[in-house]
Amino acid sequence: MLSKLTTKMYHFAVIICVITFTVCSLSPPGTFALQRSSASQASCVDLEYIFARGSGEPLNGASMTAWQAENTTAIKDAGLNLRYRFYELGSDPDAEFQYPASPVSGSVEGISNLLGAYFSAGSAFRFGQSVRIGEQELQAHLAEISASCPETKFVLGGYSQGAMLVTHSLPTLDSSRILYVANFGDPKTYLPEGKGNHPDACLGRNFSDYRAYVSDCHAYEGVLGSYRPYQPPAYLGKLGLWCNGLDIMCSSGFNIADHSQYVARGLYRDAAAHILDKVKQHYAPSSENPPATLPGSSKSTHDLVILFDHTGSMIGLANQYKMEAKRLAEAVWSQGGRVALFGYGDLRSLENIQYCDFSCTPEQFSVYLDKITHSLSGGDGTGRESALSALYNSMNRLSWQVGATKSAVLLTDGTYRTPDFDSTTLAQVVELSLKIDPVNVYALTASDVNVEAFAPLVSATNGRAYNLRTEAERALSEIAGRPSVSLNSETYEGLVGDQFHFAANSSVSFPRYDWDLDGDNVFETANAGPDVYQTYDAPLDTFIQVRVTSPKGYSSTMSARLTVRSSHPIVPTISNLQSTAVDPGKYHITFTTNADYLLVILNDAILGILDPRLTPDFTIADVLSRSVLRLMPYSTETRGEPRDLILDSANSPSSNLPSIFDPSESPTPNHPNANSSSPSTTLDLATNLAALRGLVPKVPNTGIFQED
């Protein structure tokens, strides 16, 4: 039986080997998409959105589709009278340069090699060429459009390998023509506030100007190193970095699924809001600018899941509950939010059922809701249904948007049991709610007695229970009218005696801020404003919360993980990294490490992973030219500093580089002024969601993969 670590390695290696990628839907109708770069083939526009996809992604794939759809929606909702279009690098067959977004080659059958002691350099050398071509296409395209359309401005975006080529190109571009740059999952990330074992970011301090959304406070360098400066001076205030969860490419973590979840978690939508601010400032400078947002904040709206009790006792109230469900859903949709629908019973005769996830349309919602009310039956007669199981199941299955206000609403004439029939407890539901940041739970029920019975559940999740007969209007106003609130970080970590800075931001004017700083669900720091400072005198592992209340009395909460330790965790290290040439292009690699596992990277292409306890040395073959081998150490808690080794038969095969790879010493440059024309490259591990199903579960606050 495989160990937990070995299983994780297996999943990782399978993903590395995948070479078949899904083809996603084409661009949404009604959007002007420029598929040819020649300015003579299209009239000039005010604004062009340019996007560079990740390794192996098809043209018009999931990332480009989300980029185009979210920015189109933002422009239309803002009512801006602009001419705009979209261009994806690699989409013009007549261009002199055509970005290929080269994938990794390999096969699932090769997994034993990836987990063993033998690696082949294989196609690692194609990635440098892919990035160079992408940079050349971007430069040529901007130059061509600018020459013919001198008033056109640009917004740039890139995912994974695409983000890396966009960032590397910035110093070579005319920054005055670029309104904003949005990078997603950049493997060349640089966040100095995340450096070391005791970083400022984990205390809520000194965030980089371009830190749009980075949930890992230890994020410092990407898995392939960093570009420095990451933000050239000319791009101050118009560059944003999005790094999802513990995305292996841009954070200190080792989560592969997080690298594929930028669309599902609404991060392109979040970026579109930031981009819209810059577009407004340029094209409508006289309009009132929105308040500044904090790092990690989001302008997303409302994610609502409605859980409809479909036991037999609901028959007499079905029509009234159906009407309230539709009114609540319509109110959320009218604000640009998303709605999901689940049904639940008592887990004996009626299971928890997902009818519609957050992609649900109003038409689909009505059809599914009608089906629920037409199939009411069953129940055990106790009036206590499996609400806890339904809540846990729905919260864990759905892909929640980053930063959105999140609500779960139970529509029921009964109450709930704890523990539930499947052993789900109230404590488990509350903990999952907080992990998701949080989901506030509401109940619309049939009597004051039931309202009282729901008090422990709704108060623990900072929601509320209402009597359907007397408080339906109040429920609609308070749930649909909830303000948004964000914190300057999703995770805080430090030592006993450290001073933490917790900062909040709200979507409403003149809000009240109350804080729970010790995780007991009591907001003891009342009306304290958006910024608080706190020192802890004992270790603690909990969720802190802030509650914001609007002048109308509507409220929302936001949570973040807080870990206070008495000492630092042990960081994995690598020493004595050496190579011995055994044949032309073939090297035997030895090292010493306390890491649980090592990532093996050659010239910015990830070759695989090994467990040093099982594989204390390895061989790498097919090294065709002077190359840099990088080993990245990981433990179950953190990532350590990489070690780099130059493999070159013309020189000493054991040229050991510094443990912190100084960009000035790197054989691959940071920016063009590094006296080299060979940029770094990357490997996008997980663009094929179909290949991931059943292999890598997502972290709790991003749901789980579902079967089609």
Secondary structure, 3 states (H helix, E strand, C coil): CCCHHHHHHHHHHHHHHCCCCCCCCCCCCCCCECCCCCHHHCCCCCEEEEEECCCCCCCCCHHHHHHHHHHHHHHHHHCCCCCEEEEECCCCCCCCCCCCCCCCCCCHHHHHHHHCCEEECHHHHHHHHHHHHHHHHHHHHHHHHHHHCCCCEEEEEEECHHHHHHHHHHHHCCHHHEEEEEEECCCCCECHHHCCCCCHHHHCCCCCCCEEEECCCCCCEECCECCCCCCCHHHCCCEEEEECCCECCCCCCCECHHHHCCCCCCHHHHHHHHHHHHHHHHHCCCCCCCCCCCCCCCCCCEEEEEEEECCHHHHHHHHHHHHHHHHHHHHHHHCCCEEEEEEECCCCCCCCEEEECCCCCHHHHHHHHHHHHCCCCCCCCCCEECHHHHHHHHHHHCCCCCCCEEEEEEECCCEECCCCCCCCCHHHHHHHHHHHCCCEEEEEECCHHHHHHCHHHHHHCCCEEEEHHHHHHHHHHHHHCCCCEEECCCEEEEECCCEEEEEEEECCCCCEEEEECCCCCCCCECCCCCEEEEECCCCEEEEEEEEEECCCCCEEEEEEEEEEECCCCCCCCEEEEEEEEEECCEEEEEEEECCCEEEEEECCEEEEEECCCCCCEEEEECCCCCEEEEEEEECCCCECCCEEEEECCCCCCCEECCCCCCHHHCCCCCCHHHCCCCCCCCCCCCCCHHHHCCCCCCCHHHCCCCCC
